[in-house]
Amino acid sequence: MRGFDMVSTATFGSGALLFAVGAWRDAVHISLASESAENLYPPVAFVVGILYIGHTVRVASGDSAWMVVSERGISVPSHRTATDLEWGIVTEVRPVLTKGDKRNGAWISVRPGERYEQIRVDESCLGGPATFWLIDFYHRHPELRAELGGTAVIRRLRDGSLVPSAHRDV
C-alpha cells in the first residue's frame, strides 16, 4: 500500500507540475470559454502538484499517515506527526460511542476517560472491526506481541483467532 501510494501521488503530482509549467510556457493550451479560466488552471495545478509531491516525500521519509501496530506499541497518525502509544498505557480496548459527537468514524479507547488516547480505526487498511480485534488481542496477550513483526499476525487475521470465541458472531 505504501509503495502504491508513493507511486500514484508522485505520478499525479508530476503530471500537475508538468501541466502548469507547460501552460506557462505555452507548450500546453486549454481551450476554455474565458481567458480568466485559462489563467486560473496553471497556478492551481502547480499548487496541487507541490502538495502531492510533498505527500510523496513525507511517505517516503517514513513520516507517513499510516497506523502502525508493533511489539512496542501503536503509532497513530495525528495531523502532521505520529502519536506513539506504548502498550504499557493501554489499560483496556473498548469501542467509543460517538453519537452526538462531532467526530466521524469508528473509534476505540485504550484508556477509559482519556479522550486523547482514542484511536480512529475505520481508516486503517484492515478496516475498523479487524483493527479493533487486532489491538484488543495483543493487549490481552502481551506474550504474543513479537508476532507483530512477522507473518503470524497475518495468519491470525485470516483464521479469525484474534476474536474470542464468545464474540465471533458480533
N, C-alpha and C positions, 0 to 999 in steps of 0.2 A: 504494500500500500504506500509506503513512504517513497519508494522509487517511482511508482506511477504518479504520485502527487508531484514529485520534483520534476519529472519529465513533462507532464501536462502543463504545469504552471510556467515552467521555463519556456516551453514552446509557445504558449499563448502570449506570454509577456514579450518574447522576442518578436512575435508577429505584430503585436500592437506597436512596439517601438519602431519596427521597420516601416509600418504603415505611416506613423507620424513623421518620421524622417523623410520618407518618400513623398508624402503630401507637401511638406515644407520645401522640398527641392523640386517640386513639380514633376516628379517621376511617376506619381500616382495621382489620378484625377477622379474625383467623385462628382457625378452629375446629380445635383440636387436643385430644387426649385429656387432656393435663395443662396446668395453668396455668403451671408452671415452663418448659415448652417454649415457650409463648406469650411469656413474658418474655425468652427467650433470642434469638429471631429479630430483634427490632428493634436491639439493640446489635451483633449480628453483621452485619446489613445495613448499619448505619451505618459500621462499620469497613471493610467491603468497598467501600462507596460512596466513602469517603475515599481508599482505596488506588487505585481505578480513576480517580477524578478526578485524583489525584496523578500517575498514569501519563500521563494525557492532557496535563497541564500540562508534564511532562518532555518528552514527544514534541513538543509544540508549541513549546517553547523551543529545540528543536534539540539538546538534550542527550539523544538517544534511544539506544536499544539496537540500532541498525542498523549493520551493517558498511558502510563507505564506501571504495571503491577510487577514488582520484583521481590526477591528474597529480603531486601532491605525495607521495602515499604511501597507506598503508592505515590507516584508523581502525577499531579493533576494540573492540566493547563489552566492558567489564570491570567487573562488579559495578555500581557507581554512576557510573562515569566511563568515558571512552573512552581507549584507549591508541593513540597515533599512532605508526605505524612509517613512517619516511621510506624512500623507495626506496633511498637510499644504504646502509642497513644490511642490505638484502636481499641475501644472497650466493648463495642458491640456493632453489628452491622444491621441496620434497620431501615426499611423504606420510609421516606418522608412524605407526609401528606401535604401537598402543595395547593389544595383547594383554597381559593381566596387569596393566594399568594401571587405576587407579580411575576414570579419565575415560571418559566415553561419547562416542560420535560419531566423526566423521571429522576429523582434524587434519592440518595441514601445518606444516612447519618452514620458516622463512625465513632462519634462521641455524643451521646444524648445531651441536648441542651446547648450545644455549641454550634451555632449556625455556620461558623467559618470552617468547621470540619464536616461539611456536607459536600458530596460529590455528585455531579450530574453524570448519570450512567447511560442514558439513552443515546448519547452522541458517540459512544465508543464503537469501534468496528465490530465488536461482538454483539452489540445491542444491549438494552437495559437488563432484561432478565439474566442473560448469561454473565454479564459483568457483575451483577448483584451476587449471584451464586458463586462466582469465582472468588470475589473478595471475601464473602462470608465463609466459604470453605477453608481458605488459607488463614483466615482469622481464627477459626476453630481448630485448625490443625497446624500449629507453628512448626512441628517437626517435619512437615512435608513441604515447607516453603522453598527448599532447594530445587524442587521440581519446576519452579517458575522460570528457571534458566535453561530448561531443556524441553524435550518433546513429551514428557509425561503429562504436562498440563493440557496439551492438545488431545491426548488420549482421554483424559478425564472429561474434557469438554464434549468430546464426541460420544462417549459411552454414558454420559449423564451421571457419573459418580460424584460430581460436585454437589448435587442436590440430595439432601437427606431423603431416605425412602418415604418418610411420612409426608413430605411436601412435593413428591414427584408430580402430582396432578394439579398443583397450584399454578 
